[in-house]
Amino acid sequence: MMKELSPEQFERAFPLTKQMSYNSVLYAIIEGTHSGRIWINELSNPSLALFWDMDRRFYLLGDYSNNEQNKKLQHILETIVFEHGLKNHLSQWTFHYAPLDWEEILLEMIVDYLPLKDNRLYYQFDYKDCQLLDDWQENLKPNFELLFINESFFENKNHLKHFDRILSEISYWQSREMFLQYGYGFCLVDDKTIAAWCLGEYVSPNHKKIEVGITTYPPFQKQGLATITGSAFVDYSIKKGYTVGWHCWENNIPSLKTAEKIGFKFVKKYPVLYGWYNKIDGLLVHAWNNISKSKNYRKAISFYQQVLAFQKSTSPLIKTSHLLKKVNVNLYLAACYGQLREFDQAFDFLQKAIDSGFKGLNKLQKNKLFEPLSSHPNWQNIADNKE
């Protein structure tokens, strides 16, 4: 039987964290610096635990062989975790698991939520065997001011642009007071704009662990600002005796390069499942992956057709989708049918896209995805009629 623990009982799940010691969030939830819920299979000697950070990350550790237990786990995921995500209009979720034997079971268990597989990387900065970038302070440009994010910052700097983004980031803590007690961070300010920040997350005071949350806003990217805020954060952390963790997706080259430049050492690559709480968003992501990665246009069409079915219904998922408003489904169906040289269907959907307000026909001529259509005689006919 899976039992949810009260915060006072969270310590019972601690023995299982050894299987995923590279994720500080487990310790942060147990110690109460981060919001979360925990389920275990037995109070006295648990062999299975599910951690949930109340937002987008789930962590499953332990025994995968008990079918009855797994059914109860599935019930928790469907009726509590995913239901919460839908009701609160959350976007993406990521499922961490250990051992790896869970993967096949989870792919079947949550198949309705359209899971995808990817890899994440874990870097670590330990003052015992890592060397911080020597000249990081010298790289600070005169027009930028490096600020320590503490109580004074919140009281005196709330006029800065992007201040609200920092408030949003620390909202994952139990409270602002909890952040001020155990957390910290640094930001770079250009005039009245926060250009970049690095904040501590998932801090474990008992085990001296903390992880990095880091952002540089688009106008300021590729100027080395993340290296400066990250270095300032690490410098402060190691003086407090903390080991600092850095997680990123395997294909996030800028992130991993920044970690390496600061002085982090690569520890491991690990697989995760990820997806979207809203099924429409999941369908759109699957469709695009089939276009951009596998070139499986037929399969992409099947996903887009399911989205069209939702659009014709009265499903509440339409209003809460994070991606649907950004995607012209008819347009991408036209592209997919064009790639398959099924031009009747392709131009039918292209016309539907135009009828629904699409006005960027000329720009599509330079898009390789639409090349079979733009080189077809019917293209000019549609362009002439549009004019």
Short mmCIF file of the C-alpha atoms (twelve columns), coordinates in Angstrom:
data_MODEL
# 
_entry.id   MODEL 
# 
loop_
_atom_site.group_PDB 
_atom_site.id 
_atom_site.type_symbol 
_atom_site.label_atom_id 
_atom_site.label_alt_id 
_atom_site.label_comp_id 
_atom_site.label_asym_id 
_atom_site.label_seq_id 
_atom_site.Cartn_x 
_atom_site.Cartn_y 
_atom_site.Cartn_z 
_atom_site.pdbx_PDB_model_num 
ATOM 1   C CA . MET A 1   0.000   0.000  0.000   1 
ATOM 2   C CA . MET A 2   1.265   3.492  -0.860  1 
ATOM 3   C CA . LYS A 3   0.930   5.908  2.041   1 
ATOM 4   C CA . GLU A 4   1.412   9.665  1.898   1 
ATOM 5   C CA . LEU A 5   3.687   10.982 4.601   1 
ATOM 6   C CA . SER A 6   3.075   14.042 6.710   1 
ATOM 7   C CA . PRO A 7   5.982   16.526 6.798   1 
ATOM 8   C CA . GLU A 8   6.901   15.198 10.239  1 
ATOM 9   C CA . GLN A 9   7.327   11.737 8.686   1 
ATOM 10  C CA . PHE A 10  9.360   12.765 5.628   1 
ATOM 11  C CA . GLU A 11  12.580  11.488 7.206   1 
ATOM 12  C CA . ARG A 12  11.255  7.931  6.771   1 
ATOM 13  C CA . ALA A 13  11.938  8.228  3.029   1 
ATOM 14  C CA . PHE A 14  15.540  9.308  3.538   1 
ATOM 15  C CA . PRO A 15  17.209  5.857  3.131   1 
ATOM 16  C CA . LEU A 16  15.921  5.647  -0.445  1 
ATOM 17  C CA . THR A 17  17.530  8.951  -1.475  1 
ATOM 18  C CA . LYS A 18  20.904  7.204  -1.810  1 
ATOM 19  C CA . GLN A 19  19.720  5.921  -5.200  1 
ATOM 20  C CA . MET A 20  19.473  9.513  -6.446  1 
ATOM 21  C CA . SER A 21  21.867  11.450 -4.230  1 
ATOM 22  C CA . TYR A 22  22.721  13.784 -7.130  1 
ATOM 23  C CA . ASN A 23  19.263  15.402 -6.857  1 
ATOM 24  C CA . SER A 24  19.259  17.848 -3.942  1 
ATOM 25  C CA . VAL A 25  15.518  18.369 -4.243  1 
ATOM 26  C CA . LEU A 26  14.943  15.098 -2.373  1 
ATOM 27  C CA . TYR A 27  16.859  16.398 0.639   1 
ATOM 28  C CA . ALA A 28  15.233  19.832 0.363   1 
ATOM 29  C CA . ILE A 29  11.736  18.334 0.469   1 
ATOM 30  C CA . ILE A 30  12.604  16.134 3.451   1 
ATOM 31  C CA . GLU A 31  14.169  19.056 5.334   1 
ATOM 32  C CA . GLY A 32  11.291  21.386 4.495   1 
ATOM 33  C CA . THR A 33  13.134  24.098 2.572   1 
ATOM 34  C CA . HIS A 34  11.168  23.201 -0.556  1 
ATOM 35  C CA . SER A 35  7.494   22.355 -0.952  1 
ATOM 36  C CA . GLY A 36  6.750   18.746 -1.743  1 
ATOM 37  C CA . ARG A 37  4.792   15.584 -1.089  1 
ATOM 38  C CA . ILE A 38  6.120   12.080 -0.467  1 
ATOM 39  C CA . TRP A 39  4.538   8.629  -0.693  1 
ATOM 40  C CA . ILE A 40  6.180   5.391  0.494   1 
ATOM 41  C CA . ASN A 41  5.016   1.791  0.434   1 
ATOM 42  C CA . GLU A 42  5.774   0.939  4.077   1 
ATOM 43  C CA . LEU A 43  6.260   3.118  7.133   1 
ATOM 44  C CA . SER A 44  8.755   0.901  8.929   1 
ATOM 45  C CA . ASN A 45  11.052  -0.276 6.141   1 
ATOM 46  C CA . PRO A 46  10.090  1.381  2.834   1 
ATOM 47  C CA . SER A 47  11.394  -0.022 -0.439  1 
ATOM 48  C CA . LEU A 48  9.617   2.469  -2.723  1 
ATOM 49  C CA . ALA A 49  9.178   6.245  -2.579  1 
ATOM 50  C CA . LEU A 50  7.586   8.851  -4.808  1 
ATOM 51  C CA . PHE A 51  8.692   12.462 -4.331  1 
ATOM 52  C CA . TRP A 52  6.797   15.308 -6.000  1 
ATOM 53  C CA . ASP A 53  7.859   18.955 -5.844  1 
ATOM 54  C CA . MET A 54  4.240   20.136 -6.243  1 
ATOM 55  C CA . ASP A 55  5.014   21.456 -9.693  1 
ATOM 56  C CA . ARG A 56  6.830   19.857 -12.615 1 
ATOM 57  C CA . ARG A 57  9.201   17.240 -11.202 1 
ATOM 58  C CA . PHE A 58  8.548   13.702 -9.942  1 
ATOM 59  C CA . TYR A 59  11.152  11.360 -8.442  1 
ATOM 60  C CA . LEU A 60  10.547  7.621  -8.160  1 
ATOM 61  C CA . LEU A 61  13.011  5.459  -6.234  1 
ATOM 62  C CA . GLY A 62  13.088  1.808  -5.317  1 
ATOM 63  C CA . ASP A 63  11.372  -1.490 -5.970  1 
ATOM 64  C CA . TYR A 64  9.686   -1.826 -9.365  1 
ATOM 65  C CA . SER A 65  8.699   -5.523 -9.188  1 
ATOM 66  C CA . ASN A 66  5.422   -5.387 -7.229  1 
ATOM 67  C CA . ASN A 67  2.544   -5.152 -9.723  1 
ATOM 68  C CA . GLU A 68  -0.130  -4.384 -7.116  1 
ATOM 69  C CA . GLN A 69  2.037   -1.661 -5.678  1 
ATOM 70  C CA . ASN A 70  2.594   -0.223 -9.132  1 
ATOM 71  C CA . LYS A 71  -1.160  -0.050 -9.742  1 
ATOM 72  C CA . LYS A 72  -1.552  2.045  -6.594  1 
ATOM 73  C CA . LEU A 73  1.319   4.228  -7.749  1 
ATOM 74  C CA . GLN A 74  -0.416  4.722  -11.087 1 
ATOM 75  C CA . HIS A 75  -3.602  5.743  -9.268  1 
ATOM 76  C CA . ILE A 76  -1.693  8.395  -7.304  1 
ATOM 77  C CA . LEU A 77  -0.112  9.756  -10.466 1 
ATOM 78  C CA . GLU A 78  -3.393  9.926  -12.367 1 
ATOM 79  C CA . THR A 79  -5.754  11.187 -9.665  1 
ATOM 80  C CA . ILE A 80  -3.447  13.464 -7.681  1 
ATOM 81  C CA . VAL A 81  -0.288  14.488 -9.520  1 
ATOM 82  C CA . PHE A 82  -1.431  14.851 -13.133 1 
ATOM 83  C CA . GLU A 83  -4.873  16.046 -12.054 1 
ATOM 84  C CA . HIS A 84  -3.236  18.810 -10.011 1 
ATOM 85  C CA . GLY A 85  -1.165  19.833 -13.020 1 
ATOM 86  C CA . LEU A 86  -4.229  20.112 -15.225 1 
ATOM 87  C CA . LYS A 87  -6.323  22.008 -12.683 1 
ATOM 88  C CA . ASN A 88  -3.528  24.504 -12.049 1 
ATOM 89  C CA . HIS A 89  -2.662  24.923 -15.734 1 
ATOM 90  C CA . LEU A 90  0.924   23.761 -15.262 1 
ATOM 91  C CA . SER A 91  2.932   23.173 -18.411 1 
ATOM 92  C CA . GLN A 92  5.708   20.595 -18.605 1 
ATOM 93  C CA . TRP A 93  6.618   17.763 -16.250 1 
ATOM 94  C CA . THR A 94  9.791   15.684 -15.853 1 
ATOM 95  C CA . PHE A 95  9.920   12.187 -14.347 1 
ATOM 96  C CA . HIS A 96  13.152  11.041 -12.675 1 
ATOM 97  C CA . TYR A 97  13.513  7.384  -11.724 1 
ATOM 98  C CA . ALA A 98  15.949  4.899  -10.212 1 
ATOM 99  C CA . PRO A 99  16.757  2.171  -10.950 1 
ATOM 100 C CA . LEU A 100 16.563  2.349  -14.737 1 
ATOM 101 C CA . ASP A 101 14.298  -0.716 -14.758 1 
ATOM 102 C CA . TRP A 102 11.441  1.695  -14.028 1 
ATOM 103 C CA . GLU A 103 11.640  3.177  -17.506 1 
ATOM 104 C CA . GLU A 104 9.733   0.503  -19.417 1 
ATOM 105 C CA . ILE A 105 7.129   0.248  -16.652 1 
ATOM 106 C CA . LEU A 106 6.573   4.010  -16.559 1 
ATOM 107 C CA . LEU A 107 6.300   4.301  -20.337 1 
ATOM 108 C CA . GLU A 108 3.351   1.924  -20.133 1 
ATOM 109 C CA . MET A 109 1.949   3.306  -16.879 1 
ATOM 110 C CA . ILE A 110 1.677   6.909  -18.107 1 
ATOM 111 C CA . VAL A 111 1.250   6.237  -21.826 1 
ATOM 112 C CA . ASP A 112 -1.882  8.433  -21.931 1 
ATOM 113 C CA . TYR A 113 0.266   11.420 -20.936 1 
ATOM 114 C CA . LEU A 114 2.478   10.961 -24.021 1 
ATOM 115 C CA . PRO A 115 5.875   10.650 -22.312 1 
ATOM 116 C CA . LEU A 116 9.072   11.377 -24.214 1 
ATOM 117 C CA . LYS A 117 12.571  10.272 -23.271 1 
ATOM 118 C CA . ASP A 118 15.644  12.478 -23.048 1 
ATOM 119 C CA . ASN A 119 18.905  12.714 -21.131 1 
ATOM 120 C CA . ARG A 120 20.016  15.191 -18.526 1 
ATOM 121 C CA . LEU A 121 23.515  15.959 -17.300 1 
ATOM 122 C CA . TYR A 122 24.674  16.535 -13.760 1 
ATOM 123 C CA . TYR A 123 27.693  18.694 -12.951 1 
ATOM 124 C CA . GLN A 124 29.025  19.299 -9.471  1 
ATOM 125 C CA . PHE A 125 31.284  21.860 -7.818  1 
ATOM 126 C CA . ASP A 126 32.968  20.526 -4.707  1 
ATOM 127 C CA . TYR A 127 35.563  22.818 -3.148  1 
ATOM 128 C CA . LYS A 128 37.733  19.758 -2.441  1 
ATOM 129 C CA . ASP A 129 38.385  18.895 -6.088  1 
ATOM 130 C CA . CYS A 130 37.113  21.797 -8.221  1 
ATOM 131 C CA . GLN A 131 38.846  25.057 -9.090  1 
ATOM 132 C CA . LEU A 132 36.794  28.223 -9.552  1 
ATOM 133 C CA . LEU A 133 37.518  30.377 -12.599 1 
ATOM 134 C CA . ASP A 134 40.370  32.630 -11.427 1 
ATOM 135 C CA . ASP A 135 39.543  35.916 -13.108 1 
ATOM 136 C CA . TRP A 136 35.750  35.871 -13.034 1 
ATOM 137 C CA . GLN A 137 35.526  39.199 -11.177 1 
ATOM 138 C CA . GLU A 138 37.751  40.900 -13.743 1 
ATOM 139 C CA . ASN A 139 35.242  40.086 -16.489 1 
ATOM 140 C CA . LEU A 140 32.582  42.325 -14.943 1 
ATOM 141 C CA . LYS A 141 31.901  45.197 -17.330 1 
ATOM 142 C CA . PRO A 142 31.720  48.744 -15.875 1 
ATOM 143 C CA . ASN A 143 28.073  49.272 -16.842 1 
ATOM 144 C CA . PHE A 144 26.920  46.238 -14.841 1 
ATOM 145 C CA . GLU A 145 26.402  46.100 -11.093 1 
ATOM 146 C CA . LEU A 146 26.637  42.754 -9.283  1 
ATOM 147 C CA . LEU A 147 24.060  42.576 -6.492  1 
ATOM 148 C CA . PHE A 148 23.633  40.059 -3.689  1 
ATOM 149 C CA . ILE A 149 20.023  38.881 -3.468  1 
ATOM 150 C CA . ASN A 150 19.033  39.192 0.161   1 
ATOM 151 C CA . GLU A 151 16.431  40.999 2.265   1 
ATOM 152 C CA . SER A 152 17.817  44.422 1.345   1 
ATOM 153 C CA . PHE A 153 17.492  43.543 -2.337  1 
ATOM 154 C CA . PHE A 154 13.790  42.730 -1.972  1 
ATOM 155 C CA . GLU A 155 13.151  45.911 -0.002  1 
ATOM 156 C CA . ASN A 156 15.078  48.346 -2.207  1 
ATOM 157 C CA . LYS A 157 15.256  46.924 -5.719  1 
ATOM 158 C CA . ASN A 158 11.628  46.098 -6.532  1 
ATOM 159 C CA . HIS A 159 11.593  48.840 -9.187  1 
ATOM 160 C CA . LEU A 160 13.963  46.899 -11.434 1 
ATOM 161 C CA . LYS A 161 12.739  45.270 -14.632 1 
ATOM 162 C CA . HIS A 162 12.549  41.459 -14.237 1 
ATOM 163 C CA . PHE A 163 12.296  41.789 -10.446 1 
ATOM 164 C CA . ASP A 164 9.032   39.850 -10.748 1 
ATOM 165 C CA . ARG A 165 10.896  36.963 -12.407 1 
ATOM 166 C CA . ILE A 166 13.091  36.591 -9.342  1 
ATOM 167 C CA . LEU A 167 10.003  36.604 -7.128  1 
ATOM 168 C CA . SER A 168 8.545   33.879 -9.340  1 
ATOM 169 C CA . GLU A 169 11.705  31.793 -9.045  1 
ATOM 170 C CA . ILE A 170 11.774  31.885 -5.252  1 
ATOM 171 C CA . SER A 171 8.043   31.098 -5.076  1 
ATOM 172 C CA . TYR A 172 9.061   27.424 -5.192  1 
ATOM 173 C CA . TRP A 173 10.501  27.830 -1.710  1 
ATOM 174 C CA . GLN A 174 8.185   27.269 1.250   1 
ATOM 175 C CA . SER A 175 8.207   31.046 1.791   1 
ATOM 176 C CA . ARG A 176 10.290  34.141 1.118   1 
ATOM 177 C CA . GLU A 177 11.390  33.987 4.750   1 
ATOM 178 C CA . MET A 178 12.670  30.458 4.141   1 
ATOM 179 C CA . PHE A 179 14.646  31.697 1.147   1 
ATOM 180 C CA . LEU A 180 16.137  34.554 3.158   1 
ATOM 181 C CA . GLN A 181 17.121  32.120 5.908   1 
ATOM 182 C CA . TYR A 182 18.690  29.398 3.758   1 
ATOM 183 C CA . GLY A 183 18.888  30.706 0.200   1 
ATOM 184 C CA . TYR A 184 20.802  33.392 -1.642  1 
ATOM 185 C CA . GLY A 185 21.744  34.504 -5.109  1 
ATOM 186 C CA . PHE A 186 23.345  37.135 -7.307  1 
ATOM 187 C CA . CYS A 187 22.144  39.247 -10.198 1 
ATOM 188 C CA . LEU A 188 23.672  41.639 -12.708 1 
ATOM 189 C CA . VAL A 189 21.899  44.948 -13.236 1 
ATOM 190 C CA . ASP A 190 22.299  47.196 -16.272 1 
ATOM 191 C CA . ASP A 191 20.774  50.596 -15.494 1 
ATOM 192 C CA . LYS A 192 17.277  49.630 -14.256 1 
ATOM 193 C CA . THR A 193 17.134  46.143 -15.744 1 
ATOM 194 C CA . ILE A 194 18.108  42.812 -14.230 1 
ATOM 195 C CA . ALA A 195 20.115  41.272 -17.060 1 
ATOM 196 C CA . ALA A 196 21.014  37.939 -15.460 1 
ATOM 197 C CA . TRP A 197 20.642  36.113 -12.185 1 
ATOM 198 C CA . CYS A 198 21.788  32.972 -10.383 1 
ATOM 199 C CA . LEU A 199 19.702  31.759 -7.458  1 
ATOM 200 C CA . GLY A 200 20.080  28.866 -5.076  1 
ATOM 201 C CA . GLU A 201 17.426  26.191 -5.234  1 
ATOM 202 C CA . TYR A 202 16.801  22.865 -3.529  1 
ATOM 203 C CA . VAL A 203 19.057  23.708 -0.592  1 
ATOM 204 C CA . SER A 204 19.805  21.084 2.046   1 
ATOM 205 C CA . PRO A 205 21.312  22.765 5.119   1 
ATOM 206 C CA . ASN A 206 21.799  19.396 6.832   1 
ATOM 207 C CA . HIS A 207 23.710  17.805 3.960   1 
ATOM 208 C CA . LYS A 208 25.336  21.008 2.686   1 
ATOM 209 C CA . LYS A 209 23.871  20.695 -0.802  1 
ATOM 210 C CA . ILE A 210 22.482  23.403 -3.063  1 
ATOM 211 C CA . GLU A 211 21.662  23.600 -6.764  1 
ATOM 212 C CA . VAL A 212 21.849  26.351 -9.359  1 
ATOM 213 C CA . GLY A 213 18.964  28.142 -11.012 1 
ATOM 214 C CA . ILE A 214 20.368  30.517 -13.610 1 
ATOM 215 C CA . THR A 215 19.022  32.819 -16.332 1 
ATOM 216 C CA . THR A 216 20.290  35.493 -18.705 1 
ATOM 217 C CA . TYR A 217 17.638  37.480 -20.577 1 
ATOM 218 C CA . PRO A 218 17.826  37.529 -24.416 1 
ATOM 219 C CA . PRO A 219 19.146  41.077 -24.969 1 
ATOM 220 C CA . PHE A 220 22.119  40.275 -22.709 1 
ATOM 221 C CA . GLN A 221 22.991  36.750 -23.800 1 
ATOM 222 C CA . LYS A 222 26.382  35.710 -25.219 1 
ATOM 223 C CA . GLN A 223 28.190  38.317 -23.110 1 
ATOM 224 C CA . GLY A 224 29.463  35.963 -20.404 1 
ATOM 225 C CA . LEU A 225 26.997  37.196 -17.782 1 
ATOM 226 C CA . ALA A 226 25.965  33.700 -16.671 1 
ATOM 227 C CA . THR A 227 29.617  32.905 -16.018 1 
ATOM 228 C CA . ILE A 228 29.850  35.930 -13.719 1 
ATOM 229 C CA . THR A 229 26.643  35.328 -11.744 1 
ATOM 230 C CA . GLY A 230 27.359  31.593 -11.579 1 
ATOM 231 C CA . SER A 231 30.922  32.171 -10.377 1 
ATOM 232 C CA . ALA A 232 29.751  34.630 -7.726  1 
ATOM 233 C CA . PHE A 233 27.190  32.087 -6.556  1 
ATOM 234 C CA . VAL A 234 29.720  29.238 -6.396  1 
ATOM 235 C CA . ASP A 235 32.302  31.414 -4.646  1 
ATOM 236 C CA . TYR A 236 29.785  32.297 -1.935  1 
ATOM 237 C CA . SER A 237 28.535  28.692 -1.679  1 
ATOM 238 C CA . ILE A 238 31.913  27.028 -1.184  1 
ATOM 239 C CA . LYS A 239 32.765  29.526 1.547   1 
ATOM 240 C CA . LYS A 240 29.635  28.251 3.316   1 
ATOM 241 C CA . GLY A 241 30.839  24.671 2.828   1 
ATOM 242 C CA . TYR A 242 28.192  23.728 0.261   1 
ATOM 243 C CA . THR A 243 28.507  21.317 -2.637  1 
ATOM 244 C CA . VAL A 244 26.838  22.935 -5.661  1 
ATOM 245 C CA . GLY A 245 24.870  20.960 -8.251  1 
ATOM 246 C CA . TRP A 246 24.125  21.956 -11.849 1 
ATOM 247 C CA . HIS A 247 21.580  20.049 -13.966 1 
ATOM 248 C CA . CYS A 248 20.861  20.667 -17.644 1 
ATOM 249 C CA . TRP A 249 19.490  18.900 -20.699 1 
ATOM 250 C CA . GLU A 250 22.056  17.011 -22.752 1 
ATOM 251 C CA . ASN A 251 21.434  19.223 -25.794 1 
ATOM 252 C CA . ASN A 252 21.690  22.497 -23.826 1 
ATOM 253 C CA . ILE A 253 25.214  23.262 -25.001 1 
ATOM 254 C CA . PRO A 254 25.344  26.870 -23.661 1 
ATOM 255 C CA . SER A 255 24.388  25.655 -20.183 1 
ATOM 256 C CA . LEU A 256 26.917  22.846 -19.966 1 
ATOM 257 C CA . LYS A 257 29.667  25.038 -21.436 1 
ATOM 258 C CA . THR A 258 28.953  27.689 -18.801 1 
ATOM 259 C CA . ALA A 259 29.122  25.093 -16.031 1 
ATOM 260 C CA . GLU A 260 32.461  23.818 -17.324 1 
ATOM 261 C CA . LYS A 261 33.847  27.337 -17.688 1 
ATOM 262 C CA . ILE A 262 32.975  28.183 -14.081 1 
ATOM 263 C CA . GLY A 263 34.780  25.057 -12.918 1 
ATOM 264 C CA . PHE A 264 32.056  22.437 -12.439 1 
ATOM 265 C CA . LYS A 265 33.003  18.821 -13.099 1 
ATOM 266 C CA . PHE A 266 30.815  16.429 -15.048 1 
ATOM 267 C CA . VAL A 267 29.437  13.654 -12.833 1 
ATOM 268 C CA . LYS A 268 26.847  11.701 -14.790 1 
ATOM 269 C CA . LYS A 269 24.289  11.489 -17.572 1 
ATOM 270 C CA . TYR A 270 20.887  10.134 -16.628 1 
ATOM 271 C CA . PRO A 271 17.650  9.476  -18.539 1 
ATOM 272 C CA . VAL A 272 14.312  11.076 -17.709 1 
ATOM 273 C CA . LEU A 273 10.818  11.017 -19.124 1 
ATOM 274 C CA . TYR A 274 9.100   14.305 -19.816 1 
ATOM 275 C CA . GLY A 275 5.831   15.560 -21.217 1 
ATOM 276 C CA . TRP A 276 3.008   18.051 -20.840 1 
ATOM 277 C CA . TYR A 277 0.125   18.069 -18.397 1 
ATOM 278 C CA . ASN A 278 -2.226  19.260 -21.144 1 
ATOM 279 C CA . LYS A 279 -2.692  16.491 -23.736 1 
ATOM 280 C CA . ILE A 280 -3.037  18.985 -26.596 1 
ATOM 281 C CA . ASP A 281 0.417   20.325 -25.776 1 
ATOM 282 C CA . GLY A 282 1.756   16.783 -25.693 1 
ATOM 283 C CA . LEU A 283 0.277   16.036 -29.111 1 
ATOM 284 C CA . LEU A 284 1.804   19.194 -30.579 1 
ATOM 285 C CA . VAL A 285 5.248   18.379 -29.188 1 
ATOM 286 C CA . HIS A 286 5.078   14.809 -30.494 1 
ATOM 287 C CA . ALA A 287 4.004   16.095 -33.896 1 
ATOM 288 C CA . TRP A 288 6.891   18.545 -34.100 1 
ATOM 289 C CA . ASN A 289 9.407   15.929 -32.935 1 
ATOM 290 C CA . ASN A 290 8.263   13.648 -35.739 1 
ATOM 291 C CA . ILE A 291 8.799   16.479 -38.219 1 
ATOM 292 C CA . SER A 292 12.084  17.865 -36.949 1 
ATOM 293 C CA . LYS A 293 13.849  14.739 -35.688 1 
ATOM 294 C CA . SER A 294 12.582  11.597 -37.408 1 
ATOM 295 C CA . LYS A 295 11.013  13.133 -40.544 1 
ATOM 296 C CA . ASN A 296 8.035   10.848 -39.939 1 
ATOM 297 C CA . TYR A 297 5.457   13.112 -41.548 1 
ATOM 298 C CA . ARG A 298 2.730   10.469 -41.541 1 
ATOM 299 C CA . LYS A 299 2.991   10.092 -37.790 1 
ATOM 300 C CA . ALA A 300 3.086   13.857 -37.330 1 
ATOM 301 C CA . ILE A 301 -0.167  14.078 -39.291 1 
ATOM 302 C CA . SER A 302 -1.815  11.617 -36.902 1 
ATOM 303 C CA . PHE A 303 -0.900  13.817 -33.929 1 
ATOM 304 C CA . TYR A 304 -2.081  17.010 -35.643 1 
ATOM 305 C CA . GLN A 305 -5.357  15.324 -36.593 1 
ATOM 306 C CA . GLN A 306 -5.942  14.525 -32.930 1 
ATOM 307 C CA . VAL A 307 -5.391  18.196 -32.125 1 
ATOM 308 C CA . LEU A 308 -7.955  19.150 -34.778 1 
ATOM 309 C CA . ALA A 309 -10.423 16.767 -33.133 1 
ATOM 310 C CA . PHE A 310 -9.911  18.604 -29.839 1 
ATOM 311 C CA . GLN A 311 -10.453 21.947 -31.594 1 
ATOM 312 C CA . LYS A 312 -13.783 20.728 -32.947 1 
ATOM 313 C CA . SER A 313 -14.882 19.620 -29.479 1 
ATOM 314 C CA . THR A 314 -15.753 21.619 -26.379 1 
ATOM 315 C CA . SER A 315 -12.847 20.252 -24.355 1 
ATOM 316 C CA . PRO A 316 -11.555 22.608 -21.615 1 
ATOM 317 C CA . LEU A 317 -8.043  21.591 -22.674 1 
ATOM 318 C CA . ILE A 318 -8.347  24.007 -25.604 1 
ATOM 319 C CA . LYS A 319 -8.398  27.064 -23.343 1 
ATOM 320 C CA . THR A 320 -5.655  25.843 -21.015 1 
ATOM 321 C CA . SER A 321 -3.195  24.705 -23.693 1 
ATOM 322 C CA . HIS A 322 0.132   26.525 -23.501 1 
ATOM 323 C CA . LEU A 323 1.112   25.813 -27.109 1 
ATOM 324 C CA . LEU A 324 -2.033  25.741 -29.229 1 
ATOM 325 C CA . LYS A 325 -2.267  29.516 -29.583 1 
ATOM 326 C CA . LYS A 326 1.268   29.527 -31.046 1 
ATOM 327 C CA . VAL A 327 0.693   26.798 -33.646 1 
ATOM 328 C CA . ASN A 328 -1.341  26.942 -36.851 1 
ATOM 329 C CA . VAL A 329 -2.265  23.259 -37.083 1 
ATOM 330 C CA . ASN A 330 -3.673  23.535 -40.611 1 
ATOM 331 C CA . LEU A 331 -0.409  25.065 -41.792 1 
ATOM 332 C CA . TYR A 332 1.715   22.230 -40.438 1 
ATOM 333 C CA . LEU A 333 -0.675  19.648 -41.832 1 
ATOM 334 C CA . ALA A 334 -0.188  21.315 -45.209 1 
ATOM 335 C CA . ALA A 335 3.584   21.033 -44.802 1 
ATOM 336 C CA . CYS A 336 3.431   17.357 -43.805 1 
ATOM 337 C CA . TYR A 337 1.183   16.386 -46.704 1 
ATOM 338 C CA . GLY A 338 3.450   18.390 -48.989 1 
ATOM 339 C CA . GLN A 339 6.485   16.439 -47.830 1 
ATOM 340 C CA . LEU A 340 4.555   13.251 -48.647 1 
ATOM 341 C CA . ARG A 341 3.701   14.697 -52.099 1 
ATOM 342 C CA . GLU A 342 -0.006  14.364 -51.340 1 
ATOM 343 C CA . PHE A 343 -0.716  17.768 -52.807 1 
ATOM 344 C CA . ASP A 344 -4.523  17.754 -52.834 1 
ATOM 345 C CA . GLN A 345 -4.632  17.424 -49.051 1 
ATOM 346 C CA . ALA A 346 -1.665  19.754 -48.662 1 
ATOM 347 C CA . PHE A 347 -3.213  22.655 -50.539 1 
ATOM 348 C CA . ASP A 348 -6.576  22.031 -48.919 1 
ATOM 349 C CA . PHE A 349 -5.018  22.572 -45.481 1 
ATOM 350 C CA . LEU A 350 -2.953  25.499 -46.724 1 
ATOM 351 C CA . GLN A 351 -6.146  27.175 -47.896 1 
ATOM 352 C CA . LYS A 352 -7.767  26.498 -44.518 1 
ATOM 353 C CA . ALA A 353 -4.785  28.135 -42.816 1 
ATOM 354 C CA . ILE A 354 -5.163  31.209 -45.025 1 
ATOM 355 C CA . ASP A 355 -8.927  31.321 -44.476 1 
ATOM 356 C CA . SER A 356 -8.333  31.291 -40.720 1 
ATOM 357 C CA . GLY A 357 -6.096  34.356 -40.935 1 
ATOM 358 C CA . PHE A 358 -2.606  33.185 -41.877 1 
ATOM 359 C CA . LYS A 359 -0.786  35.954 -43.784 1 
ATOM 360 C CA . GLY A 360 2.837   34.833 -44.034 1 
ATOM 361 C CA . LEU A 361 2.683   32.987 -47.334 1 
ATOM 362 C CA . ASN A 362 5.670   34.789 -48.863 1 
ATOM 363 C CA . LYS A 363 7.941   33.905 -45.945 1 
ATOM 364 C CA . LEU A 364 7.165   30.209 -46.359 1 
ATOM 365 C CA . GLN A 365 8.922   30.158 -49.722 1 
ATOM 366 C CA . LYS A 366 12.253  30.283 -47.868 1 
ATOM 367 C CA . ASN A 367 11.243  27.508 -45.457 1 
ATOM 368 C CA . LYS A 368 12.546  24.066 -46.464 1 
ATOM 369 C CA . LEU A 369 9.609   22.371 -44.787 1 
ATOM 370 C CA . PHE A 370 7.295   24.007 -47.325 1 
ATOM 371 C CA . GLU A 371 9.591   23.612 -50.342 1 
ATOM 372 C CA . PRO A 372 7.501   20.873 -52.041 1 
ATOM 373 C CA . LEU A 373 4.488   23.198 -51.880 1 
ATOM 374 C CA . SER A 374 6.188   26.445 -52.851 1 
ATOM 375 C CA . SER A 375 7.644   24.795 -55.962 1 
ATOM 376 C CA . HIS A 376 4.270   23.359 -57.014 1 
ATOM 377 C CA . PRO A 377 2.151   25.152 -59.683 1 
ATOM 378 C CA . ASN A 378 -0.802  25.436 -57.290 1 
ATOM 379 C CA . TRP A 379 1.259   27.620 -54.976 1 
ATOM 380 C CA . GLN A 380 1.126   30.583 -57.318 1 
ATOM 381 C CA . ASN A 381 -2.610  30.101 -57.816 1 
ATOM 382 C CA . ILE A 382 -3.186  30.378 -54.078 1 
ATOM 383 C CA . ALA A 383 -0.839  33.366 -53.861 1 
ATOM 384 C CA . ASP A 384 -2.694  35.131 -56.704 1 
ATOM 385 C CA . ASN A 385 -6.095  34.445 -55.138 1 
ATOM 386 C CA . LYS A 386 -4.842  35.689 -51.799 1 
ATOM 387 C CA . GLU A 387 -3.864  38.996 -53.354 1 
# 
